[in-house]
Amino acid sequence: MNILIINGSPRGERSNSWQLANAFVAGMGESGKPLETQELSVSRLNIRPCLGCFSCWSKTPGQCCISDDMKSVIEKLLWADVTIWSFPLYYFSVPGPLKNLIDRQLPMVLPFMAEDGGETGSGSHPTRYDMSGKRTVVIST
Ligand SMILES: Cc1cc2nc3c(=O)[nH]c(=O)nc-3n(C[C@H](O)[C@H](O)[C@H](O)COP(=O)(O)O)c2cc1C
């Protein structure tokens, strides 16, 4: 099973977020299933803010016009069976660099809404890729 930890704390390996995410993975390891884990420290990546140009939907479907580390983040999100988003609350939201990463996932979804409201039932864009069977874990300190 492939596990991706996205650590949104700028405090890296000293952070509560990092410690909690790694404790969670250690717990998963106790199941005996072979795990392959990769970690991303968001504040060490070069991820520029979304320009809101929608070229990833119209001009170059699935491809952002910005060339930076987000391309490899998307590859890792597609590689992972379980993605763990671990971050501190900053003003009741996520730290800025992590918000940039979240926004830059736009190429991963399609430019229309799901007729049935999507997985949440509250309206969402279907994914461009097969994400069935993938799991998301949210840890916030
Ligand atoms: C800029 C900033 C904003 C914060 N805003 C909140 C907040 O809205 N609510 C909260 O409970 N803690 C807030 N905190 C505290 C952090 O979430 C808390 O110290 C967290 O455990 C740090 O996690 P980390 O070690 O993973 O970075 C804030 C801290 C900073 C630096």
The ligand as a Tripos MOL2 file, in Angstrom:
@<TRIPOS>MOLECULE
LIG
   31    33     1     0     0
SMALL
NO_CHARGES

@<TRIPOS>ATOM
      1 C1         -0.0030   32.0420   12.2670 C.3       1 LIG1
      2 C2         -0.6190   31.0480   13.2330 C.ar      1 LIG1
      3 C3         -1.9940   30.9620   13.3140 C.ar      1 LIG1
      4 C4         -2.6010   30.0410   14.1920 C.ar      1 LIG1
      5 N1         -3.9660   29.9360   14.2400 N.ar      1 LIG1
      6 C5         -4.5450   29.0150   15.0450 C.ar      1 LIG1
      7 C6         -5.9640   28.8490   15.0760 C.ar      1 LIG1
      8 O1         -6.7150   29.5150   14.3700 O.2       1 LIG1
      9 N2         -6.4950   27.9300   15.9280 N.ar      1 LIG1
     10 C7         -5.7020   27.1590   16.7450 C.ar      1 LIG1
     11 O2         -6.2350   26.3470   17.5040 O.2       1 LIG1
     12 N3         -4.3400   27.2790   16.7120 N.ar      1 LIG1
     13 C8         -3.7540   28.1780   15.8920 C.ar      1 LIG1
     14 N4         -2.3790   28.2780   15.8440 N.ar      1 LIG1
     15 C9         -1.5670   27.3600   16.6550 C.3       1 LIG1
     16 C10        -1.0540   26.1230   15.8470 C.3       1 LIG1
     17 O3         -2.1020   25.5390   15.1100 O.3       1 LIG1
     18 C11        -0.5010   25.1100   16.8480 C.3       1 LIG1
     19 O4          0.6210   25.6650   17.5220 O.3       1 LIG1
     20 C12        -0.1310   23.7890   16.1630 C.3       1 LIG1
     21 O5         -0.0750   22.7490   17.1140 O.3       1 LIG1
     22 C13         1.2210   23.8700   15.4630 C.3       1 LIG1
     23 O6          1.3770   22.6570   14.7710 O.3       1 LIG1
     24 P1          2.7540   22.2240   14.0920 P.3       1 LIG1
     25 O7          3.7170   21.8900   15.2060 O.co2     1 LIG1
     26 O8          2.3850   21.0050   13.2880 O.co2     1 LIG1
     27 O9          3.2400   23.3580   13.2440 O.co2     1 LIG1
     28 C14        -1.7750   29.2020   14.9970 C.ar      1 LIG1
     29 C15        -0.3660   29.3170   14.8970 C.ar      1 LIG1
     30 C16         0.2060   30.2210   14.0330 C.ar      1 LIG1
     31 C17         1.7240   30.2870   13.9220 C.3       1 LIG1
@<TRIPOS>BOND
     1     1     2 1
     2     2     3 ar
     3     2    30 ar
     4     3     4 ar
     5     4     5 ar
     6     4    28 ar
     7     5     6 ar
     8     6     7 ar
     9     6    13 1
    10     7     8 2
    11     7     9 ar
    12     9    10 ar
    13    10    11 2
    14    10    12 ar
    15    12    13 ar
    16    13    14 ar
    17    14    15 1
    18    14    28 ar
    19    15    16 1
    20    16    17 1
    21    16    18 1
    22    18    19 1
    23    18    20 1
    24    20    21 1
    25    20    22 1
    26    22    23 1
    27    23    24 1
    28    24    25 2
    29    24    26 1
    30    24    27 1
    31    28    29 ar
    32    29    30 ar
    33    30    31 1
@<TRIPOS>SUBSTRUCTURE
     1 LIG1         1 GROUP 0 **** ****
